[in-house]
Amino acid sequence: MGDIGEMVFRPKKYNTELTDFSEVHADKTGPHAENLEVDALIVGAGFAGVFMLKTLRDRGLKTVIFEAGNDTGGTWRWNCYPGAGVDSEVPEYEFSWPEVYNTWNWPSNYPNYNDLRDYFDHVDKVVGIKKDCSFNTVVIGAQFDTNEGRWNVKTADGRTTKAKYLVLGTGFAAKRYIPPWEGVDKFKGVVHHSSFWPEKEVEVKNKRCAIIGTGASGVQITQAWGPEAGDLTVFQRTPNLALPMRKRDLTVEEQERLKPYYPELFRHREANFAGFLYGWCERNTFDDTPEQREALYEKVWKEGGFRYWVSVYKDNLINPEANKESYDFWAKKTRARIDDPKKREILAPEKMPHYFGVKRPCLEGTYYEQFNRESVHVVDIKDNPIREFTETGITLEDGTHHEFDVIAIATGFDVVTGVMTQLGLKSIDGAELEQEWASGAKTYLGITVSGYPNMFHIYGAHGPTLLCNGPTSVEIQGRWISDAIAKIEANDVKYINPKIEAADNWKDHVVELNNLTLFPTTQSTYMGGSIPGKVYEPVSYAGGVPAYALEIRRALDTWEQGFDIVKA
């Protein structure tokens, strides 16, 4: 992979955009052809895009991928910051294709970004993906022509491509969020956003370092830099209620022994609320005695990963008093790991800062122990935010100044909706999706959008998405899209367009399901993220994977109720 960070991040240019990656291709053949016409055009070459390419190709459709980066892997080509890795275990976090998993073994149960890049290269060798990909190709506009029955898709390199079907495999985290701090260009040290990190190592030994943000990337960078940096300061707005990952090495023998059971495991991951191989305890919290609760919490805690999030009592994200029980256990376990009382109260406050699990927990191994080092500090910026950058560091609102040599900005993304609104999509009526969604996202089934015929999105707005293991959601939605396209083709249909009332009803349904939970109580990614001015609304389907799969299948069986169906 090329040096993405060096290519994009210029110290004097802070507002990085995907279009910075666009290239004009000397090769004008295959997916790079001028005036290309295909059956299906996919945007994005991560799990969603790769799954759709193979699935649609297998059904005989001429299909290509346009990818802004320079290789397959999606997030795992972009993310190469220190400590970057996945928070879902394998084999849950991989394709269910036997020809791929039978010829592949992982080094650990939680792969890092290099492992995942190797995996996508292996998928390419087995399935043949890259030959149908146009890399460094950034979509900047697209509109469906109802007369022609084709999408006209424009890219930053000046091409226009026609496709009957447009599939957005762009996921939920492809639009970076970089706060508009004053003075960043003045800073004379090294500064990078976690998602635009350079390939070559950033030297932190004997350096004064800062990390802004304590989401997944902030936690992972802290674990990587804590032992290495001369001095490290972590700026925290909200405590991360992180959970123990329990990462371990995997042997080839144990993986090979399990592979005969993989087909059943892949079916089983779709039978659980969040798309993992485990689900809720069938009881409610107060069905058990305090001693029984303690035993269950302890068991799930030791097993690690997201189990303490979506494998505890079934009322944990619904009942406030039940939720407090799970927080108290988390706090007891976590506070015991932090020596300094002041740091302990910032990182793992005795009083619950928000309901446990209403923000997606991050997984960690040694995060809290880093703060036991004299060289690692945490600064609470909830009520004393960053005012500006200076030539030598960061000044807070109260005038406190911190001097640094290296700064990691780990402020995340304009989650879920920001991905689709940055593509220049226009409806058949000429409306811009970015403007239409300014007052709130609206989809039908979390897969389609009214006014955008024959367009499908995966792992985005109003699907299980942030509440679901990625590959699980990708395969459920991807199979649906493939079957919908097959139904269109078999019935001589020109295009399907979701009815406005169907989209309204689906939006109401998403809100209704969300309101049954504790999610609306906190500003979080589940409620649209923390981008200033963004609508406060649920962006994910909160009814669980099995219910979602049933609902979208029912809608495809009775598609005339939800779609305007226009014959060829």
Buried (B, 14 or more C-beta within 10 A) or exposed (E): EBEBBEBBBEBEEBEBBBBBBBEEBEEEEEBBBEEBEBBBBBBBBBBBBBBBBBBBBEBEBBBBBBBBBBBBBBBBBBBBBBBBBBBBBBBBBBBBBEEBBEEBBBBBBBBBBEBBBBBBBBBBEBBEBBEBBBBBBBBBBBBBEEEEBBBBBBBBBEBEBBBBBBBBBBBBBBBBBBBEBEEBEEBEBBBBBBBBBBEEEBEBEEBBBBBBBBBBBBBBBBBBBBEBBEBBBBBBBBBBBBBBBBBEEBEEEEBEEEBEEBEEBBEBBBEBBBBBBBBBBEBBBBEBEEEEBBEBBEBBBEEBBBBBBBBBBBBBBBBEEBBBBBBBBBBEBBBEBBEBEEBBBBBBBEEBBBBBBBBBBBBBBBBBBBBBBEBBBBBBBEEBEBBBBBEBBBBBEEEEEBBBBBBBBBBBBBBBBBBBBBBBBBBBEEEBBBEBBBEBBBBBBBBBBBBBBBBBBBBBBBBBBBBBBBBBBBBBBBBBBBBBBBBBBEEEBBBBBBBEEBBEEBBEBBBEBBEEBBBBEBBBBBBBBBBEEBBEBBBBBBBBBBBBBEBBEEBBEEBEEBBBBBEE
